[in-house]
Amino acid sequence: MDSRSPTRRRWPHALAWAALATLILTTIAHLATRPPPMPAYAAVRAAWQPSEAWLYDRDGHLLDSERVDFERRRLAWVPLQDISPAVRTAVVQSEDRRFWSHGGVDWLAIASAVRARLTMWGGTGNRSRGASTLAMQLAAFLDPGLAQPGQRDWRAKLRQMRAAQHLADAWTHEQMLEAYLNLVPLRGEAQGIGAGAASLFGKAPADMNRTDAALFAGLLPSPGAGADALARRACRIAATSDCTAIRAAAATLVSGEHAARADPGLAPHLAVRLLDKPGKRVTTTIDRRIQAAAIVALRRQLAGLGSDRVRDGAVVVLDNATGDVLAYVGGVGLKSTAASVDGANARRQAGSTLKPHLYAQVIEHGWLTAASILDDSPVQLDTASGLYVPKNYDRSFKGPVSVRHALAASLNVPAVRALVIDDVQQFRDRLWALGYHGVVEDGEYYGFSLALGSAEVSLVEQANAFRTLANNGNWSPVRYHPTRHLRHHPPRRIVSPAAAFIVGDILADAAARTDAFGADSALRLPFWAAAKTGTSKGMRDNWCIGWSDRFTVAVWVGNLEGDSMRAVSGTSGAAPVWRDVMLALHAGRPGKPPAMPAEVEVRRITLPGTREPPRREYFVRGTAQNEMATAPAIARRPRITSPVSGSVYALDPDIPPDRQRLAVTVSGAVAGYRLILDKKPLGDADAGAQIMPRPGSHMLALVDPGGRTIDRIRFTVR
């Protein structure tokens, strides 16, 4: 019989149950606070991916950066040794002063926090600094589930503490501090010391001073704090009595001034074009000095013209020898309504800028020379889509003009006549060979308007096509990357050296373009340079492209949304930018005239019947003449000049029929020729004739003395 009392007999059972309950509760607590697995330091480093990609010039200077990952903004991982010691000290002192001595959890800080909480509940204390260590914060950065919004209970805190202990067991303190500084979220979208130092302080992490360090540490508890609150916190961290410098720096930081300076933003459109992967670093052929000069010239011109006249522009500069893109300005913002559109790569109507390539082709074939006479007079051309009636820019006509004068003064009608001599399809094929790969339709689609630039082209294509003329007719692609070796893209002969030289000489002839542009236009430089302007239909696009012995410069000015400019022409819009860039490129080193190719010969010529004085002229060898004159009437091919084939005439019911006559005119020596209307004789051609029109379709023929039909046109009366 057990002589112990019932109470003494129950005591061991109670202890056993208490031990079991403790074990169960401990197990439950252990399981409930089990943290997620923490990654290894090496894995975190390997997985780090910047959100940015960077564009550099040929000398390694930063041109621009492009945000590729929009989840957060962070730069390259910064090793601890590349972070200012002042920053490391300030962060540890403000966030976890016993960081170097504890194993992830600061038990003294926890005890102090508990005591402060108890005294606060008792009404005798104030809220103290929290006990969260750098290791605990780092654990939350590595697994955001450890610090979900609203989770401030004991379970969440215990999970964070256990995760911090695991990190401290597997990582060194240096690795934890380095990772913390790279992962910490900062003001705006910036994450980490790399992005923070650049966007908030305009410095590299290694260059941050004690004031920067105090402000950086002051941001950590509240990245969005205002300037006053941030300055007070930074002053406490810096432990200084004079906070003047800190307050000024805090105001600058909050204003975002450094964020604008951190990224030079010199080539945003090229950055979008070349940067496509996070962390990508691309070294380009761009020369930062030339890029900046082009931006200044374009911005000055657009500001001077005013946004009510024109809002957008673009500049491309090429190195003639290599094809290197030395400047690529897709736009400069200002009051643009389409600032993100790349004006250097967008295709727009070419206007008169295609004329040099047309004349180069006909000169190359020997069909025209620089001294050949073209008739600048009204002309109507019968096309598949109806009549084409080209007009000059000033709507006047100059009569007989030489090819030199027609091209230099950018006359439209002579250019169309030159295309008739050439062939629309041949010219279209030449443009494609020159790199105008937006000209995708056949010649019939464009028709004779192709001579006046009805096709759409980009500024880069324009620059490289004109560079072909600068390189004696040799074409090669442009280079954006200096690593692309030139031998992989050998030049192709597109234009003969003689034709390229003659066209270049015409475009450099200030005297020949005086009638159209004046004696001292923006195209005239103090050294040799060839240039061509152009304006598209409806005043929507304004071009100036030209070259010197070393560089080709192409400028476009217009409105990217397609609306017309007001009172802006080639010489008042794009040409001043071209001039400024050319002068900057050749500062201290004027351009030299090109050497005359062996296939070119020089003659002294006269041009009777024109307003042009005698001069020295260049010819492709074998095509030279001493005199150029308009062909006499007897030498011209007999043809019907009016009505024009395809014309449609409407009878007016209010006018008597015998008062509605249609005059017939012919050209050339037509003595003995006859006119036949609808297979019935109309009369002698040299006497002229008048037609009493009646409704219907009619055929008018010109017949020679032998009965052969020389010309035939069809017209309609309604």
Salt bridges, closest charged atoms under 4 A:
ASP2 OD2 - ARG4 NH2 3.10
GLU52 OE2 - ARG67 NE 3.77
GLU52 OE2 - ARG73 NE 3.25
ASP57 OD2 - HIS61 ND1 3.46
GLU71 OE2 - ARG72 NH2 2.74
ASP96 OD2 - HIS102 NE2 2.92
ASP106 OD2 - ARG98 NE 3.03
GLU178 OE2 - ARG45 NH1 3.30
GLU189 OE1 - ARG67 NH1 3.13
ASP212 OD2 - LYS203 NZ 2.64
GLU257 OE2 - ARG261 NH1 2.71
ASP276 OD1 - LYS280 NZ 3.08
ASP308 OD2 - ARG566 NH2 3.06
ASP324 OD2 - ARG58 NH2 3.31
ASP324 OD1 - ARG479 NE 2.56
GLU364 OE2 - ARG430 NH2 3.05
ASP394 OD2 - LYS398 NZ 3.22
ASP429 OD1 - ARG428 NH1 3.12
GLU461 OE2 - ARG347 NH2 2.56
ASP505 OD2 - ARG404 NH2 2.72
ASP509 OD2 - ARG404 NH1 2.98
ASP515 OD2 - HIS405 NE2 3.74
ASP515 OD2 - ARG611 NH2 3.76
ASP541 OD1 - ARG348 NE 2.54
ASP563 OD1 - ARG311 NH2 2.80
ASP580 OD2 - ARG300 NH1 3.19
GLU601 OE1 - ARG603 NE 3.94
GLU612 OE1 - ARG615 NH1 2.79
GLU617 OE1 - ARG404 NH2 2.68
GLU617 OE2 - ARG615 NE 2.94
ASP678 OD2 - ARG694 NH2 3.74
ASP678 OD2 - HIS698 ND1 2.82
ASP704 OD2 - ARG708 NE 2.95
